[in-house]
Amino acid sequence: MIKVIVMGAMGRMGRAIVQQSLASEDIEIAGCVERKEHALLGTDIGNGIILKSSIESVVQDSEQTQASKIPSSLSLPVIIDFTSPEATINHLETACLLGCPMVIGTTGLNKSQNEKLAKAAESIPIVYAANMSLGMNLLFKLAALAAKALGNEYEVEILEAHHHKKVDAPSGSALKIAGVIAEALERDLDKVAVYGRQGSHGPRKPEEIGIFAIRGGDIIGEHTAMFIGDGERLEITHRVQNRNTFASGALRAARFAANASPGLYNMMDVLGI
Ligand code: NAD
């Protein structure tokens, strides 16, 4: 059995991960954690799971009940984190102290937070992916392939759409698509990315990679990479129909992380694509 601690368990992703974990035969929920102000802390959120306010309290409880039977190195849970960048970095410090592997789906990490993540991966296994779905990770591959095949003759624009509660833009997945295309075309994304267009910006430069974010309603996540040529346009689109696709990806990542050596992995490592 692989034990998991679900951070942000009452959030949209947290709930989907809890549901899939309960339905899974090889995943056991060691604990569910929410932010310190959450109204349901200390209550039973279903299936006898008491909502906790820290990783430490979950690990202490689990050690008290099981340490006599299972060596602690084997009982270390995988921490699954879909919360906020600040919270994720705090959880990362605790994970390093305890030696727990992590699966991180939180998006919007800044440069210094990404550096902290890479540093932590020197001591624990971390799977970090802005999008945990199989289809999207395949899109990353296909976008790189299309960019290489079509080359500089085709202009690249990326469009993403999400629900109105999403706090970061553009999405981590849109940035990743832009990143793989820029790499395939040997361009520096920092120099060629254009985030939305407004006013008198002049003609489009051929090397630009345009990135646009739509926000509204309950759209879970849609991404299109466009390769626009003279006389034709190739579009590769991925649409999420429900959050289960991310949750099952997160559990696949947890199975992988539980048995991995320290290091920073992505979903392509997990899925072997
Ligand atoms: P959400 O707001 O519904 O859930 C976040 C939860 O985290 C909330 O319940 C919040 O109370 C909790 N939280 C905040 N601080 C915390 C702390 N310190 N300790 C414990 N819990 C804390 O958001 P969501 O839609 O579930 O998305 C969460 C994150 O996951 C976002 O960054 C989103 O972009 C990302 N996301 C990633 C993927 C992926 O495949 N990688 C998919 C969907 C969403």
Residues whose N, C-alpha, C, O or C-beta is under 5 A from the ligand:
A	BS01	NAD	M7 G8 M10 G11 R12 M13 G14 V33 E34 R35 F82 T83 S84 A87 G105 T106 T107 A129 A130 N131 M132 S133 F246
